[in-house]
Amino acid sequence: MKKTDLENFLKNFKARSGERKSLDWDRYFMILADTVKERSSCFHRKVGAIIVRENRILATGYNQPPSGFPHCDETECIRDALSISSGENQEVCYAAHAEQNAIAQAARFGISTGGATIYVTHKPCSICARILINAGIKRVVFSWDYPDPLSEFLLKTCGVVLEQLELEGGSHVND
């Protein structure tokens, strides 16, 4: 290749115009959150979360017990044993929620979550809503609803944008 070949090519450089055929960012990150949830060993509800700022992934999380504790598929579910219904007594569970794990991972590696968006497969519970607010998350995008009306109240009152984005043909596990 001659230097003039490169120079001529660059002089005649043209980019095709028109819309790209790729997914929009929200749908892209929601699909990734839906994939992240597959790491969860929960029998009832697999949840995935991705924290993003400026279209860059900062941290991910899924619902899972703390590191070193037996996975949900390795022990009896405490919620089943105590007949606790979905949406009630969220604190009685071995697992941390996906949002909590994503925030913890960001903190562990010194990554600021201020001004970020979190994509989560299910609408956050009120416990997670409090954590997201205090972590500086400004936008929550979720696919599936969750039976905790306090979470929506907290997020909206504190100025956090809450948006539902449904995925076509999603592989959500929902009870």
MDTraj code that builds the backbone (N, CA, C; nanometers):
import mdtraj as md
import numpy as np

residues = "MET LYS LYS THR ASP LEU GLU ASN PHE LEU LYS ASN PHE LYS ALA ARG SER GLY GLU ARG LYS SER LEU ASP TRP ASP ARG TYR PHE MET ILE LEU ALA ASP THR VAL LYS GLU ARG SER SER CYS PHE HIS ARG LYS VAL GLY ALA ILE ILE VAL ARG GLU ASN ARG ILE LEU ALA THR GLY TYR ASN GLN PRO PRO SER GLY PHE PRO HIS CYS ASP GLU THR GLU CYS ILE ARG ASP ALA LEU SER ILE SER SER GLY GLU ASN GLN GLU VAL CYS TYR ALA ALA HIS ALA GLU GLN ASN ALA ILE ALA GLN ALA ALA ARG PHE GLY ILE SER THR GLY GLY ALA THR ILE TYR VAL THR HIS LYS PRO CYS SER ILE CYS ALA ARG ILE LEU ILE ASN ALA GLY ILE LYS ARG VAL VAL PHE SER TRP ASP TYR PRO ASP PRO LEU SER GLU PHE LEU LEU LYS THR CYS GLY VAL VAL LEU GLU GLN LEU GLU LEU GLU GLY GLY SER HIS VAL ASN ASP".split()
xyz = np.array([
    [0.0841, -0.1178, 0.0000],
    [0.0000, 0.0000, 0.0000],
    [0.0891, 0.1247, 0.0000],
    [0.0527, 0.2156, -0.0844],
    [0.1249, 0.3418, -0.0925],
    [0.0545, 0.4454, -0.0055],
    [0.1332, 0.5410, 0.0420],
    [0.0784, 0.6492, 0.1231],
    [-0.0307, 0.7233, 0.0470],
    [-0.0120, 0.7408, -0.0840],
    [-0.1124, 0.8117, -0.1662],
    [-0.2431, 0.7336, -0.1734],
    [-0.2373, 0.5995, -0.1684],
    [-0.3604, 0.5196, -0.1678],
    [-0.4443, 0.5520, -0.0451],
    [-0.3796, 0.5572, 0.0703],
    [-0.4504, 0.5896, 0.1934],
    [-0.5041, 0.7324, 0.1885],
    [-0.4211, 0.8255, 0.1436],
    [-0.4648, 0.9652, 0.1351],
    [-0.5843, 0.9796, 0.0415],
    [-0.5823, 0.9127, -0.0725],
    [-0.6949, 0.9178, -0.1669],
    [-0.8208, 0.8553, -0.1065],
    [-0.8020, 0.7443, -0.0407],
    [-0.9175, 0.6802, 0.0225],
    [-0.9812, 0.7748, 0.1248],
    [-0.8978, 0.8356, 0.2084],
    [-0.9502, 0.9254, 0.3116],
    [-1.0150, 1.0498, 0.2515],
    [-0.9636, 1.1016, 0.1402],
    [-1.0240, 1.2169, 0.0726],
    [-1.1641, 1.1835, 0.0230],
    [-1.1829, 1.0602, -0.0187],
    [-1.3111, 1.0179, -0.0759],
    [-1.4016, 0.9458, 0.0252],
    [-1.3639, 0.9526, 0.1501],
    [-1.4414, 0.8834, 0.2535],
    [-1.5855, 0.9325, 0.2568],
    [-1.6783, 0.8377, 0.2603],
    [-1.8206, 0.8688, 0.2701],
    [-1.8842, 0.7703, 0.3666],
    [-1.9691, 0.8233, 0.4515],
    [-2.0465, 0.7374, 0.5419],
    [-2.1883, 0.7294, 0.4887],
    [-2.2461, 0.6103, 0.4995],
    [-2.3855, 0.5950, 0.4564],
    [-2.4756, 0.6694, 0.5521],
    [-2.5734, 0.7356, 0.4990],
    [-2.6687, 0.8049, 0.5854],
    [-2.7890, 0.7149, 0.6088],
    [-2.8681, 0.7518, 0.7073],
    [-2.9871, 0.6736, 0.7391],
    [-2.9817, 0.6227, 0.8808],
    [-3.0913, 0.5659, 0.9226],
    [-3.1005, 0.5156, 1.0588],
    [-3.0310, 0.3824, 1.0738],
    [-2.9637, 0.3678, 1.1871],
    [-2.9035, 0.2381, 1.2192],
    [-3.0137, 0.1422, 1.2587],
    [-2.9906, 0.0174, 1.2382],
    [-3.0903, -0.0852, 1.2662],
    [-3.0712, -0.1498, 1.4038],
    [-2.9879, -0.0916, 1.4895],
    [-2.9626, -0.1525, 1.6201],
    [-3.0721, -0.1163, 1.7195],
    [-3.0731, -0.1875, 1.8317],
    [-3.1688, -0.1613, 1.9389],
    [-3.1443, -0.0241, 2.0000],
    [-3.2519, 0.0378, 2.0518],
    [-3.2299, 0.1609, 2.1274],
    [-3.1635, 0.1227, 2.2602],
    [-3.1004, 0.2186, 2.3255],
    [-3.0224, 0.1913, 2.4456],
    [-3.1068, 0.1293, 2.5566],
    [-3.2271, 0.1823, 2.5809],
    [-3.3109, 0.1283, 2.6884],
    [-3.3406, -0.0195, 2.6663],
    [-3.3805, -0.0535, 2.5469],
    [-3.4136, -0.1932, 2.5166],
    [-3.2871, -0.2809, 2.5276],
    [-3.1751, -0.2312, 2.4800],
    [-3.0480, -0.3035, 2.4883],
    [-3.0122, -0.3363, 2.6337],
    [-3.0164, -0.2350, 2.7213],
    [-2.9791, -0.2579, 2.8605],
    [-3.0828, -0.3435, 2.9336],
    [-3.2098, -0.3320, 2.8964],
    [-3.3117, -0.4161, 2.9600],
    [-3.2915, -0.5631, 2.9211],
    [-3.2547, -0.5871, 2.7966],
    [-3.2257, -0.7245, 2.7540],
    [-3.1046, -0.7784, 2.8310],
    [-3.0048, -0.6941, 2.8539],
    [-2.8890, -0.7377, 2.9318],
    [-2.9282, -0.7677, 3.0768],
    [-3.0137, -0.6848, 3.1365],
    [-3.0617, -0.7105, 3.2737],
    [-3.1375, -0.8431, 3.2778],
    [-3.2149, -0.8696, 3.1726],
    [-3.2896, -0.9946, 3.1645],
    [-3.1935, -1.1140, 3.1555],
    [-3.0783, -1.0944, 3.0947],
    [-2.9763, -1.1993, 3.0867],
    [-2.9038, -1.2147, 3.2204],
    [-2.8731, -1.1033, 3.2862],
    [-2.8035, -1.1064, 3.4149],
    [-2.8835, -1.1861, 3.5177],
    [-3.0154, -1.1779, 3.5121],
    [-3.1001, -1.2475, 3.6101],
    [-3.0796, -1.3984, 3.6078],
    [-3.0290, -1.4514, 3.4978],
    [-3.0103, -1.5958, 3.4861],
    [-2.9047, -1.6497, 3.5834],
    [-2.8239, -1.5626, 3.6441],
    [-2.7260, -1.6054, 3.7449],
    [-2.7940, -1.6365, 3.8781],
    [-2.9154, -1.5876, 3.8994],
    [-2.9872, -1.6079, 4.0249],
    [-3.0280, -1.7542, 4.0410],
    [-3.0223, -1.8023, 4.1659],
    [-3.0678, -1.9393, 4.1934],
    [-3.2026, -1.9391, 4.2660],
    [-3.2708, -1.8261, 4.2688],
    [-3.4008, -1.8166, 4.3355],
    [-3.5048, -1.9009, 4.2621],
    [-3.5866, -1.9712, 4.3385],
    [-3.6917, -2.0551, 4.2797],
    [-3.8129, -1.9741, 4.2369],
    [-3.8329, -1.8582, 4.2970],
    [-3.9574, -1.7840, 4.2780],
    [-3.9491, -1.6689, 4.1782],
    [-3.8430, -1.5921, 4.1874],
    [-3.8353, -1.4733, 4.1028],
    [-3.6889, -1.4410, 4.0775],
    [-3.6464, -1.4610, 3.9555],
    [-3.5105, -1.4238, 3.9168],
    [-3.5149, -1.2770, 3.8737],
    [-3.4265, -1.1972, 3.9326],
    [-3.4241, -1.0540, 3.9045],
    [-3.2818, -1.0139, 3.8674],
    [-3.2691, -0.9341, 3.7624],
    [-3.1392, -0.8824, 3.7200],
    [-3.1421, -0.7312, 3.7168],
    [-3.0265, -0.6705, 3.7408],
    [-3.0149, -0.5241, 3.7410],
    [-2.8819, -0.4825, 3.6795],
    [-2.8860, -0.3700, 3.6096],
    [-2.7646, -0.3115, 3.5506],
    [-2.7685, -0.1612, 3.5769],
    [-2.6610, -0.1095, 3.6340],
    [-2.6492, 0.0350, 3.6570],
    [-2.5670, 0.0929, 3.5426],
    [-2.6212, 0.1981, 3.4826],
    [-2.5621, 0.2564, 3.3613],
    [-2.5531, 0.4083, 3.3745],
    [-2.4446, 0.4636, 3.3250],
    [-2.4334, 0.6099, 3.3115],
    [-2.3659, 0.6383, 3.1781],
    [-2.4227, 0.7306, 3.1049],
    [-2.3720, 0.7690, 2.9723],
    [-2.3558, 0.6470, 2.8823],
    [-2.4548, 0.5586, 2.8859],
    [-2.4576, 0.4366, 2.8043],
    [-2.3389, 0.3441, 2.8288],
    [-2.2851, 0.3479, 2.9503],
    [-2.1760, 0.2590, 2.9897],
    [-2.2185, 0.1845, 3.1158],
    [-2.1951, 0.0544, 3.1199],
    [-2.2330, -0.0270, 3.2344],
    [-2.1349, -0.0023, 3.3490],
    [-2.1897, 0.0325, 3.4651],
    [-2.1090, 0.0562, 3.5845],
    [-2.1031, -0.0668, 3.6741],
    [-2.2160, -0.1362, 3.6882],
    [-2.2233, -0.2540, 3.7760],
    [-2.3464, -0.3359, 3.7400],
    [-2.3432, -0.4630, 3.7768],
    [-2.4580, -0.5512, 3.7570],
    [-2.4890, -0.6210, 3.8886],
    [-2.6098, -0.6736, 3.8989],
    [-2.6471, -0.7500, 4.0173],
    [-2.7659, -0.8397, 3.9877],
    [-2.7790, -0.9424, 4.0669],
    [-2.8945, -1.0318, 4.0579],
    [-2.9261, -1.0760, 4.1995],
    [-3.0500, -1.1214, 4.2228],
    [-3.0875, -1.1609, 4.3583],
    [-3.0178, -1.2914, 4.3945],
    [-2.9458, -1.2853, 4.5069],
    [-2.8614, -1.3972, 4.5476],
    [-2.8190, -1.3768, 4.6926],
    [-2.7999, -1.4854, 4.7693],
    [-2.7481, -1.4711, 4.9053],
    [-2.6074, -1.4100, 4.9052],
    [-2.5642, -1.3609, 5.0202],
    [-2.4295, -1.3021, 5.0285],
    [-2.3208, -1.4051, 4.9931],
    [-2.2081, -1.3554, 4.9487],
    [-2.0944, -1.4424, 4.9158],
    [-2.0620, -1.5309, 5.0351],
    [-2.0455, -1.6607, 5.0090],
    [-2.0120, -1.7561, 5.1129],
    [-2.1325, -1.8246, 5.1762],
    [-2.2539, -1.7712, 5.1534],
    [-2.3750, -1.8341, 5.2062],
    [-2.4277, -1.9312, 5.1010],
    [-2.4882, -2.0435, 5.1417],
    [-2.5395, -2.1380, 5.0414],
    [-2.6385, -2.0713, 4.9445],
    [-2.6303, -2.1081, 4.8197],
    [-2.7236, -2.0575, 4.7188],
    [-2.8633, -2.1100, 4.7483],
    [-2.9623, -2.0431, 4.6938],
    [-3.1023, -2.0792, 4.7183],
    [-3.1337, -2.2225, 4.6758],
    [-3.0681, -2.2706, 4.5725],
    [-3.0937, -2.4072, 4.5277],
    [-3.0136, -2.5110, 4.6082],
    [-2.9413, -2.4656, 4.7117],
    [-2.8636, -2.5549, 4.7968],
    [-2.9227, -2.5665, 4.9385],
    [-3.0314, -2.4978, 4.9653],
    [-3.0922, -2.4982, 5.0974],
    [-3.2431, -2.4781, 5.0851],
    [-3.3155, -2.4947, 5.1933],
    [-3.4592, -2.4721, 5.1923],
    [-3.4872, -2.3221, 5.1909],
    [-3.5839, -2.2813, 5.1126],
    [-3.6225, -2.1401, 5.1050],
    [-3.6913, -2.1007, 5.2360],
    [-3.6353, -2.0038, 5.3044],
    [-3.6921, -1.9593, 5.4315],
    [-3.8321, -1.9000, 5.4120],
    [-3.8548, -1.8362, 5.2989],
    [-3.9866, -1.7767, 5.2721],
    [-4.0922, -1.8858, 5.2533],
    [-4.0556, -1.9926, 5.1845],
    [-4.1476, -2.1057, 5.1693],
    [-4.1742, -2.1720, 5.3039],
    [-4.0686, -2.1947, 5.3814],
    [-4.0816, -2.2620, 5.5110],
    [-4.1729, -2.1847, 5.6058],
    [-4.1707, -2.0508, 5.5958],
    [-4.2520, -1.9666, 5.6839],
    [-4.3807, -1.9181, 5.6170],
    [-4.4099, -1.9672, 5.4958],
    [-4.5320, -1.9312, 5.4207],
    [-4.5478, -1.7795, 5.4048],
    [-4.4409, -1.7135, 5.3635],
    [-4.4434, -1.5684, 5.3422],
    [-4.4809, -1.5406, 5.1971],
    [-4.5825, -1.4580, 5.1768],
    [-4.6303, -1.4256, 5.0426],
    [-4.5396, -1.3239, 4.9744],
    [-4.5434, -1.3246, 4.8416],
    [-4.4681, -1.2290, 4.7617],
    [-4.5082, -1.0867, 4.7996],
    [-4.4090, -0.9991, 4.8126],
    [-4.4347, -0.8599, 4.8456],
    [-4.4452, -0.8326, 4.9945],
    [-4.4425, -0.9360, 5.0773],
    [-4.4526, -0.9188, 5.2224],
    [-4.3212, -0.9574, 5.2889],
    [-4.2897, -0.8897, 5.3972],
    [-4.1709, -0.9208, 5.4778],
    [-4.0473, -0.9459, 5.3917],
    [-4.0140, -0.8483, 5.3076],
    [-3.9002, -0.8644, 5.2168],
    [-3.7694, -0.8900, 5.2903],
    [-3.7622, -0.8468, 5.4145],
    [-3.6381, -0.8655, 5.4906],
    [-3.6154, -1.0115, 5.5312],
    [-3.7197, -1.0938, 5.5244],
    [-3.7050, -1.2354, 5.5600],
    [-3.6749, -1.3137, 5.4322],
    [-3.5485, -1.3147, 5.3986],
    [-3.4991, -1.3842, 5.2794],
    [-3.3479, -1.3921, 5.2935],
    [-3.2893, -1.5011, 5.2479],
    [-3.1434, -1.5127, 5.2535],
    [-3.0764, -1.4205, 5.1515],
    [-3.1463, -1.3919, 5.0440],
    [-3.0855, -1.3191, 4.9315],
    [-3.0927, -1.1679, 4.9475],
    [-2.9931, -1.1027, 4.8931],
    [-2.9994, -0.9581, 4.8701],
    [-3.0647, -0.9400, 4.7342],
    [-3.1384, -0.8323, 4.7188],
    [-3.2057, -0.8073, 4.5914],
    [-3.1049, -0.7652, 4.4849],
    [-3.1438, -0.7777, 4.3602],
    [-3.0551, -0.7459, 4.2473],
    [-3.0044, -0.6019, 4.2554],
    [-3.0927, -0.5096, 4.2892],
    [-3.0537, -0.3680, 4.2991],
    [-2.9511, -0.3489, 4.4103],
    [-2.9727, -0.4167, 4.5240],
    [-2.8793, -0.4078, 4.6361],
    [-2.7430, -0.4630, 4.5971],
    [-2.7417, -0.5755, 4.5277],
    [-2.6148, -0.6338, 4.4844],
    [-2.5433, -0.5451, 4.3827],
    [-2.6171, -0.4820, 4.2927],
    [-2.5543, -0.3916, 4.1952],
    [-2.4923, -0.2701, 4.2653],
    [-2.5651, -0.2118, 4.3608],
    [-2.5118, -0.0981, 4.4375],
    [-2.3890, -0.1426, 4.5178],
    [-2.3969, -0.2606, 4.5794],
    [-2.2841, -0.3113, 4.6579],
    [-2.1613, -0.3342, 4.5704],
    [-2.1817, -0.3869, 4.4501],
    [-2.0686, -0.4085, 4.3594],
    [-2.0049, -0.2762, 4.3183],
    [-2.0875, -0.1767, 4.2890],
    [-2.0332, -0.0446, 4.2549],
    [-1.9518, 0.0102, 4.3725],
    [-2.0064, -0.0008, 4.4938],
    [-1.9363, 0.0495, 4.6123],
    [-1.8058, -0.0264, 4.6351],
    [-1.8103, -0.1569, 4.6189],
    [-1.6920, -0.2404, 4.6416],
    [-1.5750, -0.1991, 4.5527],
    [-1.6073, -0.1565, 4.4307],
    [-1.5029, -0.1189, 4.3358],
    [-1.4874, 0.0326, 4.3195],
    [-1.5487, 0.1087, 4.4103],
    [-1.5306, 0.2540, 4.4117],
    [-1.5939, 0.3255, 4.2940],
    [-1.7058, 0.2766, 4.2457],
    [-1.7721, 0.3359, 4.1297],
    [-1.8910, 0.4190, 4.1762],
    [-1.8912, 0.5459, 4.1445],
    [-2.0018, 0.6335, 4.1808],
    [-2.1263, 0.6008, 4.0982],
    [-2.2405, 0.5991, 4.1639],
    [-2.3668, 0.5739, 4.0941],
    [-2.4513, 0.7008, 4.0820],
    [-2.3975, 0.8137, 4.1231],
    [-2.4697, 0.9403, 4.1150],
    [-2.5097, 0.9729, 3.9722],
    [-2.6376, 1.0044, 3.9523],
    [-2.6879, 1.0432, 3.8209],
    [-2.7110, 0.9277, 3.7254],
    [-2.6958, 0.8060, 3.7727],
    [-2.7069, 0.6891, 3.6850],
    [-2.8517, 0.6431, 3.6681],
    [-2.8689, 0.5523, 3.5729],
    [-2.9948, 0.4820, 3.5493],
    [-2.9743, 0.3375, 3.5894],
    [-3.0758, 0.2770, 3.6501],
    [-3.0715, 0.1336, 3.6764],
    [-3.1801, 0.0669, 3.5931],
    [-3.1415, -0.0375, 3.5247],
    [-3.2344, -0.1210, 3.4490],
    [-3.2532, -0.2465, 3.5322],
    [-3.3760, -0.2745, 3.5682],
    [-3.4038, -0.3887, 3.6549],
    [-3.5256, -0.4626, 3.5999],
    [-3.5206, -0.5936, 3.6029],
    [-3.6278, -0.6718, 3.5410],
    [-3.7623, -0.6502, 3.6100],
    [-3.7609, -0.6219, 3.7409],
    [-3.8845, -0.6011, 3.8162],
    [-3.8790, -0.4659, 3.8870],
    [-3.9941, -0.4018, 3.9024],
    [-3.9994, -0.2749, 3.9745],
    [-3.9422, -0.2960, 4.1143],
    [-3.8551, -0.2058, 4.1602],
    [-3.7929, -0.2223, 4.2914],
    [-3.8953, -0.2213, 4.4058],
    [-3.8620, -0.2948, 4.5121],
    [-3.9415, -0.2893, 4.6340],
    [-3.9081, -0.1578, 4.7059],
    [-3.9799, -0.1273, 4.8121],
    [-3.9571, -0.0009, 4.8818],
    [-3.8208, 0.0028, 4.9524],
    [-3.7696, -0.1122, 4.9952],
    [-3.6366, -0.1152, 5.0558],
    [-3.5324, -0.0766, 4.9507],
    [-3.5412, -0.1373, 4.8335],
    [-3.4475, -0.1043, 4.7251],
    [-3.4666, 0.0387, 4.6766],
    [-3.5904, 0.0857, 4.6743],
    [-3.6164, 0.2241, 4.6322],
    [-3.5391, 0.3213, 4.7213],
    [-3.5401, 0.2982, 4.8510],
    [-3.4659, 0.3851, 4.9440],
    [-3.3159, 0.3828, 4.9129],
    [-3.2629, 0.2638, 4.8900],
    [-3.1206, 0.2494, 4.8609],
    [-3.0855, 0.3195, 4.7292],
    [-3.1688, 0.3010, 4.6269],
    [-3.1432, 0.3641, 4.4967],
    [-3.1456, 0.5162, 4.5082],
    [-3.2415, 0.5681, 4.5827],
    [-3.2505, 0.7132, 4.6031],
    [-3.1226, 0.7642, 4.6686],
    [-3.0807, 0.6989, 4.7767],
    [-2.9614, 0.7440, 4.8493],
    [-2.8321, 0.7201, 4.7722],
    [-2.8335, 0.6288, 4.6754],
    [-2.7152, 0.6044, 4.5909],
    [-2.7073, 0.7044, 4.4755],
    [-2.8079, 0.7918, 4.4635],
    [-2.8051, 0.8941, 4.3590],
    [-2.8585, 0.8494, 4.2252],
    [-2.9228, 0.7330, 4.2200],
    [-2.9844, 0.6869, 4.0950],
    [-3.0951, 0.7856, 4.0574],
    [-3.0964, 0.8289, 3.9336],
    [-3.1937, 0.9291, 3.8894],
    [-3.3054, 0.8718, 3.8032],
    [-3.2869, 0.7496, 3.7548],
    [-3.3874, 0.6900, 3.6659],
    [-3.3897, 0.5399, 3.6883],
    [-3.5113, 0.4851, 3.6987],
    [-3.5303, 0.3416, 3.7147],
    [-3.6161, 0.2929, 3.5985],
    [-3.5633, 0.1999, 3.5205],
    [-3.6375, 0.1405, 3.4090],
    [-3.6586, -0.0067, 3.4458],
    [-3.7835, -0.0506, 3.4441],
    [-3.8149, -0.1877, 3.4811],
    [-3.9108, -0.2482, 3.3792],
    [-3.9198, -0.3796, 3.3814],
    [-4.0068, -0.4492, 3.2879],
    [-4.1320, -0.5028, 3.3563],
    [-4.1155, -0.5731, 3.4686],
    [-4.2281, -0.6349, 3.5387],
    [-4.2618, -0.5580, 3.6645],
    [-4.3921, -0.5509, 3.6955],
    [-4.4384, -0.4822, 3.8150],
    [-4.4043, -0.5647, 3.9395],
    [-4.4102, -0.5017, 4.0554],
    [-4.3884, -0.5685, 4.1831],
    [-4.4886, -0.5119, 4.2822],
    [-4.5503, -0.5949, 4.3675],
    [-4.6598, -0.5498, 4.4538],
    [-4.6147, -0.4714, 4.5770],
    [-4.5590, -0.3519, 4.5563],
    [-4.5165, -0.2677, 4.6678],
    [-4.5424, -0.1218, 4.6293],
    [-4.6624, -0.0693, 4.6578],
    [-4.6963, 0.0672, 4.6166],
    [-4.6091, 0.1747, 4.6822],
    [-4.5468, 0.1441, 4.7969],
    [-4.4625, 0.2433, 4.8631],
    [-4.3393, 0.2772, 4.7791],
    [-4.2882, 0.1800, 4.7028],
    [-4.1669, 0.2057, 4.6233],
    [-4.1913, 0.3158, 4.5208],
    [-4.3022, 0.3079, 4.4496],
    [-4.3334, 0.4103, 4.3494],
    [-4.3501, 0.5469, 4.4153],
    [-4.4179, 0.5511, 4.5296],
    [-4.4376, 0.6756, 4.6037],
    [-4.3034, 0.7371, 4.6426],
    [-4.2136, 0.6562, 4.6987],
    [-4.0825, 0.7066, 4.7405],
    [-4.0019, 0.7601, 4.6229],
    [-3.9957, 0.6825, 4.5152],
    [-3.9171, 0.7239, 4.3982],
    [-3.9693, 0.8539, 4.3395],
    [-4.0997, 0.8618, 4.3181],
    [-4.1576, 0.9827, 4.2584],
    [-4.1431, 1.1038, 4.3499],
    [-4.1654, 1.0858, 4.4795],
    [-4.1537, 1.1962, 4.5749],
    [-4.0121, 1.2519, 4.5765],
    [-3.9134, 1.1649, 4.5568],
    [-3.7728, 1.2057, 4.5601],
    [-3.7180, 1.2431, 4.4223],
    [-3.8050, 1.2504, 4.3228],
    [-3.7634, 1.2971, 4.1905],
    [-3.6927, 1.1955, 4.1042],
    [-3.7061, 1.0676, 4.1370],
    [-3.6462, 0.9625, 4.0539],
    [-3.7486, 0.9222, 3.9478],
    [-3.7070, 0.9242, 3.8237],
    [-3.7948, 0.8865, 3.7126],
    [-3.8127, 0.7355, 3.7144],
    [-3.9378, 0.6913, 3.7027],
    [-3.9708, 0.5491, 3.7022],
    [-4.0426, 0.5187, 3.5718],
    [-3.9852, 0.4279, 3.4910],
    [-4.0425, 0.3959, 3.3599],
    [-4.0537, 0.2452, 3.3429],
    [-4.1664, 0.2030, 3.2883],
    [-4.1828, 0.0609, 3.2576],
    [-4.1556, 0.0386, 3.1096],
    [-4.0755, -0.0617, 3.0800],
    [-4.0411, -0.0994, 2.9432],
    [-4.0602, -0.2495, 2.9317],
    [-4.1626, -0.2898, 2.8615],
    [-4.1903, -0.4324, 2.8471],
    [-4.1079, -0.4899, 2.7328],
    [-4.0569, -0.6087, 2.7557],
    [-3.9817, -0.6799, 2.6527],
    [-4.0734, -0.7794, 2.5846],
    [-4.0713, -0.7806, 2.4540],
    [-4.1492, -0.8781, 2.3789],
    [-4.0823, -1.0138, 2.3925],
    [-4.1610, -1.1144, 2.4277],
    [-4.1081, -1.2496, 2.4345],
    [-4.0022, -1.2684, 2.5403],
    [-4.0058, -1.1838, 2.6463],
    [-3.9072, -1.1952, 2.7522],
    [-3.9164, -1.3290, 2.8235],
    [-3.8068, -1.3688, 2.8856],
    [-3.8030, -1.4984, 2.9539],
    [-3.8168, -1.4796, 3.1037],
    [-3.8985, -1.3826, 3.1436],
    [-3.9134, -1.3508, 3.2853],
    [-3.9746, -1.4652, 3.3637],
    [-3.9201, -1.4909, 3.4802],
    [-3.9796, -1.5838, 3.5751],
    [-4.0558, -1.4980, 3.6738],
    [-4.1835, -1.5171, 3.6826],
    [-4.2684, -1.4315, 3.7642],
    [-4.3681, -1.5169, 3.8380],
    [-4.3909, -1.4892, 3.9654],
    [-4.4939, -1.5641, 4.0362],
    [-4.6101, -1.4762, 4.0712],
])
top = md.Topology()
chain = top.add_chain()
for i, resn in enumerate(residues, 1):
    res = top.add_residue(resn, chain, resSeq=i)
    for name in ("N", "CA", "C"):
        top.add_atom(name, md.element.get_by_symbol(name[0]), res)
traj = md.Trajectory(xyz[None], top)
